[in-house]
Amino acid sequence: MNDLVIGNVHPWGGKPVELVIENGVVAKVSEATTVIPVAPATPSGSYLDGGGRLILPALSDVHLHLDSSCLGLPVRPYTGGRGRWGRIMNDREHWRSAERTVTERASFTLAVAVANGATRIRTHAQVDADSRLDKLEGVLAARERYADVADVQIVAFPQVGILREPGVVDLLDAALRAGADLIGGIDPCEIDRDPVRHLDAVFLLAERHQVGVDIHLHEAGELGLFTLSLILERVEALGMRGQVTISHARCLASGLPGVAEAIARLAANEVAITHAAGGNGWELPLLELAAAGVRVGVGMDGQRDFWSPYGNGDMLDRAWQLAFTNGFSSDAEIEHALAIATWGGAGVIDRRLSVLDRLGLHPGFEAGDPAEFLLVDAPSPTDTVMDRPARRTVVHRGAVIDVDTALEGFEWPGGTGR
């Protein structure tokens, strides 16, 4: 682990401080000194002059699909059919002709995410009868390539369902043995049309491999609340409190009378929520979730892939989108969107971290906190979200990192590199 002193920085735009980092965690936070050491600040470490910049917890992308991303490649005309199933089949039809391999595409997207400041990532890797473990293996290779600059969790994700095709349960079992960290699921009613068998398979695999669960739940309204109740029943029956995540959870955006009870049960079972900051009926009740103590993270989802032309690998953009789609305008609300995109996602991955249970929290700078930081040229968190400054310094495990994003055949989104 690295030891480092970061001087003259403003946590969340507050008063200037000096951070002492030892063994990858914050050891001490004190009033900033104006003296810049000439020699290393610690016996085995170094000194970073923050130059009066704002410092934040590192960004966290906790809902990502590295295996499907085509970020950095020419945008293809969209060829999918209508609805979720049309997008799923479009991916299946075209993923092998995506100009570069899964490993290459996942590697570039991961490199861009980290260079932009996201050092904590959870990605889904599709496992089905068509791709088998090919996509997982590509994501595993990308994770290994960047193991020194980011912590990456991988979800074995049955995007085409678990029951529609033979052998998928066995493939998911093999994926977990091959290195996936969590077991996924998707829309048990809409995709497999058998929520009991679908969820039983997911939780059986979780119990067998002693891993967490992360289930895509796009199902809306009463149907989604019904499926959510089935998931929570299994969390309670199997004693999996604090080990389950629901991705998207669109049903919570319905405004139905059952939403309040569902949020209370999510909080009681420490079930986390991740999403992609969507609008048009996908806006989650973020303030109500915070007040209940539910962990919430956000991610880029798919990027320039066979589902969507959106996404650029920058979680500060996603923080802006989160604030915008939720109609946030006050500094406290915009800071909360940024907190979700940084500390909130980190807490989805590491449940030991504190929960964002109200507005106005500025976590990440107490003794014992992980030394995962992002330094930017901005006077305040709100300015950071609005302007998304280009010059960034990223600290991972107590060390300043530099990520090579120059992969042959790929161009930085927007045509310019960091």
Secondary structure, 3 states (H helix, E strand, C coil): CCCEEEEEEEECCCCCEEEEEECCEEEEEEECCCCCCCCCCCCCCEEEEEEEEEEEECEEEEEECCCCCCCCCCCCCCCCCCHHHHHHHHHHHHHHHCCCCHHHHHHHHHHHHHHCCEEEEEEEEECECCCECHHHHHHHHHHHHCCCCCEEEEEEECCCCCCCCCCHHHHHHHHHHHCCCEEEEECCCCCCCCHHHHHHHHHHHHHHHCCEEEEECCCCHHHHHHHHHHHHHHHHHHCCCCCEEEECCHHHHCCCCHHHHHHHHHHHCCCEEEECCCCCCCCCCHHHHHHHCCCEEECCECCCCCCCCCCCCCHHHHHHHHHHHCCCCCHHHHHHHHHHHHHHHHHHHCCCCCCCCCCCCCCCCCCCCECCEEEECCCCHHHHHHHCCCCEEEEECCEEECCCCCCCCCCCCCCCCC
